[in-house]
Amino acid sequence: YEVALQAVVDIIDTTVEEEYEDDSCLCFNLKASILYAMKNVKAAKATMEDFMDIGGVEEEDLDAVTIHNDAIVKFDSDPATAIQNLQCIITSQPQQQPYPSEALG
C-alpha cells in the first residue's frame, strides 16, 4: 500500500489544481481507499474532506464511488448521513445504476 499511496500523493501534488476535475476525483478516491485499507480512517476522512473543499465540487454532481467513500469514512462520526448517502446510491434510477447489478446480490 505504501508505494501506491505515495504514487497517488505525488499525482495529487503535481496535477490537482484548485478546480474540480474528473481526474482529481479519481485520485482522491483512490487515496482515501488506500488509507482506509491501511486502517487509517482519520486520514481517509481528511482526504475526502480535502476533495470536497476543492473549488467547483458540487454535492449533486458527485459520482457513486465518491458518495460511497465519503459515507464509509464518515460512518463512525455521522452514521445517519452515511446511511442516507448509501441509500441514495442504492435507490438511484435503474437507467443511472451506478453499481454493477451483482453488487447487491
C-alpha positions as CSV (number, residue, x, y, z in Angstrom):
1,Y,0.0,0.0,0.0
2,E,2.8,2.4,0.8
3,V,4.1,2.6,-2.8
4,A,0.7,3.0,-4.2
5,L,-0.2,5.7,-1.7
6,Q,3.0,7.6,-2.4
7,A,2.3,7.5,-6.2
8,V,-1.2,8.8,-5.7
9,V,0.0,11.6,-3.4
10,D,2.6,12.5,-6.0
11,I,-0.1,12.7,-8.7
12,I,-2.3,14.9,-6.4
13,D,0.6,17.2,-5.5
14,T,1.7,17.7,-9.1
15,T,-1.6,17.8,-11.1
16,V,-4.5,18.7,-8.9
17,E,-5.2,22.4,-9.0
18,E,-7.8,24.4,-7.1
19,E,-10.5,23.3,-9.5
20,Y,-12.5,20.1,-9.7
21,E,-11.7,17.7,-12.5
22,D,-12.7,14.0,-13.0
23,D,-9.0,13.0,-12.7
24,S,-8.7,14.7,-9.3
25,C,-11.9,12.9,-8.2
26,L,-10.3,9.6,-9.1
27,C,-7.0,10.4,-7.3
28,F,-8.7,11.5,-4.1
29,N,-11.0,8.4,-4.1
30,L,-8.0,6.1,-4.6
31,K,-6.0,7.8,-1.9
32,A,-9.0,7.6,0.6
33,S,-9.5,3.9,-0.3
34,I,-5.8,3.1,0.2
35,L,-5.8,4.9,3.5
36,Y,-9.0,3.2,4.6
37,A,-7.5,-0.2,3.7
38,M,-4.4,0.7,5.8
39,K,-6.8,1.2,8.7
40,N,-6.1,4.9,8.8
41,V,-9.8,6.1,8.8
42,K,-8.9,9.5,10.1
43,A,-6.6,10.3,7.2
44,A,-9.1,8.8,4.7
45,K,-11.8,11.1,6.1
46,A,-9.4,14.1,5.8
47,T,-8.7,13.1,2.2
48,M,-12.4,13.1,1.4
49,E,-12.8,16.5,3.1
50,D,-9.9,17.9,1.2
51,F,-11.5,16.8,-2.0
52,M,-14.8,18.3,-1.1
53,D,-13.0,21.6,-0.4
54,I,-11.7,21.9,-4.0
55,G,-13.4,24.7,-5.9
56,G,-16.2,23.5,-8.2
57,V,-17.2,20.4,-6.4
58,E,-21.0,20.3,-6.1
59,E,-22.5,17.6,-4.0
60,E,-25.3,16.8,-6.5
61,D,-22.6,16.1,-9.2
62,L,-20.7,13.5,-7.2
63,D,-20.4,10.0,-8.7
64,A,-21.4,6.9,-6.8
65,V,-17.8,6.0,-5.8
66,T,-17.2,9.4,-4.2
67,I,-20.5,9.3,-2.4
68,H,-19.7,5.7,-1.2
69,N,-16.2,6.6,0.0
70,D,-17.4,9.7,1.8
71,A,-20.2,7.7,3.5
72,I,-17.8,4.9,4.6
73,V,-15.2,7.3,6.2
74,K,-17.9,9.3,8.0
75,F,-19.8,6.3,9.3
76,D,-18.3,6.5,12.8
77,S,-18.9,10.2,13.3
78,D,-22.2,10.6,11.3
79,P,-23.9,7.3,10.8
80,A,-27.3,8.8,9.8
81,T,-25.8,10.8,7.0
82,A,-23.7,7.9,5.9
83,I,-26.7,5.6,5.7
84,Q,-28.7,8.3,3.8
85,N,-25.9,8.6,1.3
86,L,-25.6,4.9,0.8
87,Q,-29.4,4.6,0.3
88,C,-29.2,7.4,-2.3
89,I,-26.8,5.2,-4.3
90,I,-29.0,2.1,-4.0
91,T,-32.2,3.8,-4.8
92,S,-30.9,5.7,-7.9
93,Q,-32.9,5.2,-11.0
94,P,-32.2,2.0,-12.9
95,Q,-31.0,3.8,-16.0
96,Q,-28.4,5.6,-13.9
97,Q,-27.4,2.5,-12.0
98,P,-24.0,3.5,-10.5
99,Y,-23.0,0.0,-9.4
100,P,-22.8,-3.4,-11.1
101,S,-26.1,-5.5,-10.6
102,E,-24.1,-8.2,-8.9
103,A,-23.0,-5.8,-6.2
104,L,-26.3,-6.2,-4.3
105,G,-26.6,-9.9,-4.9
